[in-house]
């Protein structure tokens, strides 16, 4: 995933600098610590759900979790379109605000 993330990020060079910085920040702070050492095809829906739950439990706000999930989704979607994955395990995930007690 770390190698793929570098390739994916290069495809975003056309974006506004602030957007690109946000992608890079989310990638390095939230996506790569969990998925960076994994092969692309080892990222499954359960791992993504667990990552989202961990981010919420860590106190990351709803929009931060949503942005991290969007970065991961975009990376995985490009892997599907490039023929590296059959399906994107992040497709259809809904942004859910954390449950407050």
Secondary structure, 3 states (H helix, E strand, C coil): CHHHHHHHHHCCCCCCHHHHHHHHHHHHHHHHHHHCCCCHHHCCHHHHHHHHHHHHHCCCCHHHHHHHHHHHHHHHHHHHHCCCCCCCCCCCCCCCCCCCC
